[in-house]
Amino acid sequence: MLAARRAGELDEQVAAVRAAGAAAVHTSEFDADDVAGHTRVVEAIETAHGPIDTAVLAFGVLGDQDRAEADPAHAVAVVHTDYVAQVGLLTVLAQRMRAAGRGRLVVFSSIAGARARRANYVYGSAKAGLDAFASGLTDALHGTAVHLLIVRPGFVIGRMTEGMDPAPFSSTPAQVAAATVKALSKGKRAVWVPWVIRPMIFVTRFVPRTIWRRMPR
């Protein structure tokens, strides 16, 4: 099931999923920012196809940091999509998976949330909040048959970062996907992509603020 905006225009994505081995692919109209409609969308999917076994939340926006600093509405829009909408959908899915007695959730955090940088603190703050929420939800789901995986990639070379200079230890969407599938199959609670950024996250806590504020995106 591919749930996205303009669901009728997902021919390329449907073909890719079929090529990957899916026996059947369905689409559903879904606007992540319409938090009030999350329950309705999930209920419609389950009514038509049964309980959701694995849900991958793969939506978000990078936003424009300069614009966000001058335009409060844009700053709020970034946080709404990258944090508020994620919280809403995760809560709906976790509740329904608990009721069904099984399920897996995949949440995409980011190294940007480990310590907000001057160059992209609006996006980073949203990812920090999402990571904290997902970590708490993981603990809340402990002892149930619902599993949550937090994926924490570094800089990803893809459509969202097009035109930007890749950061050290960058990865591609395919590499992130492969690491996610591997971690999910092993029942892990979190995975860093690539693994080397895990110690980097620890080290960033000790970088003096006078240096940290000069760090690029």
Residue pairs with C-beta under 8 A, 6 or more apart in sequence:
1 25
1 26
1 27
1 28
1 45
1 49
1 52
2 10
2 13
2 14
2 17
2 25
2 26
2 27
2 28
3 27
3 28
3 29
3 30
3 41
3 45
4 10
4 13
4 27
4 29
4 30
4 59
5 29
5 30
5 31
6 29
7 27
7 28
7 29
7 30
8 27
10 27
14 25
14 27
17 25
18 25
26 48
26 49
28 41
28 44
28 45
29 41
30 41
31 37
32 59
32 81
32 85
32 86
32 89
33 80
33 81
33 85
35 84
35 85
35 88
35 89
38 88
38 89
38 92
39 92
42 52
42 89
42 92
42 93
42 96
45 52
46 52
46 96
51 96
51 97
51 100
51 102
51 103
52 93
52 96
52 97
52 100
52 103
53 102
53 103
53 104
54 103
54 104
54 105
54 106
54 184
55 93
55 97
55 103
55 104
55 105
55 106
56 106
56 180
57 86
57 89
57 90
57 105
57 106
57 107
57 108
58 108
59 81
59 85
59 86
60 81
60 82
60 86
60 108
60 160
61 77
61 78
61 81
61 82
61 160
62 78
62 120
62 123
62 160
62 161
63 74
63 75
63 77
63 78
63 82
63 122
63 123
64 74
65 119
65 120
65 121
65 122
65 123
65 217
67 74
68 74
68 75
68 78
68 122
69 75
69 122
75 122
78 122
78 123
78 126
79 122
79 125
79 126
79 129
81 126
82 123
82 126
82 127
82 130
83 126
83 127
83 129
83 130
83 133
86 107
86 130
86 133
87 130
87 133
90 105
90 107
90 133
90 134
90 137
93 103
93 105
94 103
94 105
94 137
94 140
94 141
94 146
94 148
96 103
97 103
97 105
97 146
98 141
98 144
98 146
101 145
102 145
102 146
103 145
103 146
103 147
104 146
104 147
104 148
104 149
104 184
105 137
105 146
105 147
105 148
105 149
106 148
106 149
106 151
106 180
106 184
107 130
107 134
107 148
107 149
107 150
107 151
108 151
108 153
109 127
109 130
109 131
109 134
109 150
109 151
109 152
110 123
110 124
110 127
110 131
110 152
110 153
110 154
111 152
111 153
111 154
111 155
111 192
111 197
111 200
111 201
112 120
112 123
112 124
112 127
113 124
113 125
113 126
113 127
113 128
113 129
113 130
113 131
113 152
114 128
114 152
114 201
114 204
115 124
115 201
115 204
115 205
115 212
116 124
116 125
116 128
117 124
117 212
117 213
117 215
117 216
117 217
118 212
118 213
118 214
118 215
119 215
119 216
119 217
120 217
131 150
131 152
134 148
134 150
135 150
137 148
138 148
138 150
138 189
141 147
141 148
147 187
148 189
149 180
149 183
149 184
149 188
149 189
149 190
149 191
150 189
150 190
150 191
151 176
151 179
151 180
151 183
151 190
151 191
151 193
152 190
152 191
152 192
152 193
152 197
152 198
152 201
153 171
153 176
153 192
153 193
153 197
154 167
154 169
154 170
154 171
154 192
154 193
154 194
154 197
154 200
155 161
155 166
155 167
155 168
155 169
155 170
155 171
156 170
156 171
156 172
156 173
156 176
157 166
157 170
157 171
157 172
157 173
158 172
158 173
164 217
167 216
167 217
169 194
169 196
169 197
169 200
171 193
171 194
175 193
175 194
176 193
179 191
179 193
179 194
180 191
180 193
182 191
183 190
183 191
192 198
192 201
204 212
207 215
